[in-house]
């Protein structure tokens, strides 16, 4: 009888642990490559995300945010870490060189750069590819986490 109780308790414990893993999985960031970015941006336009923006991040300092602007997108880069601060100037030069309007602001002591692109999904994806490759050195095969 004790063996039977042990088996039942093990099964109950396993069921509880399996549920815990499922709950943890909900908080694991979705991973994509840039070729899948268009689908994620479409979800933002359709209101299928928690916010009116998403971000992508591969290595902790290359976070680009895509902010819904009516039926198009603007891009933002926030310097949350010290390592990111030099990229503000690099992105400003990139924007100037490519005739992209931009604003540099501070929100809660966090500097950020807003690129006023007002671009469609295909244009936004192409711009994201260029920035990720030219500024951050990422490639088409880089795996990104979706933020938030």
Residue, then its C-alpha position, 0 to 999 in steps of 0.5 A: x500500500x505504501x508503494x501505491x501511495x508513493x506512486x500516486x504522490x509522485x504522479x500528483x507532484x509530476x502534474x504540479x511540476x508540469x503545470x509550473x513549467x507551463x506557467x514559466x513558459x508563458x514568460x519566456x520571450x518568443x524568439x524570431x529571426x528578422x524574416x519573421x518580424x513582419x508577422x509580429x508587426x502585423x500582430x501589433x497593428x491588429x491589437x494582438x499584443x499587450x502594448x502598441x509596440x514591440x522590441x527585438x533584442x539579441x545580445x542585451x544592447x541592440x534593442x530596437x522598439x517598433x512603435x505603432x504610428x497609426x497604420x505604420x511604425x516609428x523606431x526607438x532605441x532606449x539606452x537602459x544600460x551604460x553600454x548602450x549610450x554610445x549607440x545613441x550617437x551612432x544611430x543619430x548619425x545613421x538617421x542623418x545620413x539616411x534623411x530620417x527625422x529623429x528626436x533624442x529625449x530622456x524619460x525617467x532619466x533614460x535617454x532614448x532616440x525616436x526615429x520618426x520613420x512612419x514606415x509600412x511593415x515591409x519598410x520597417x523590416x528593411x530598416x530594422x535589418x539595416x540597423x541591426x547589420x550596420x550598427x550592431x553587427x547582427x546577421x539575417x540568422x541572428x535570433x532575437x527575443x521579442x520584448x515585452 
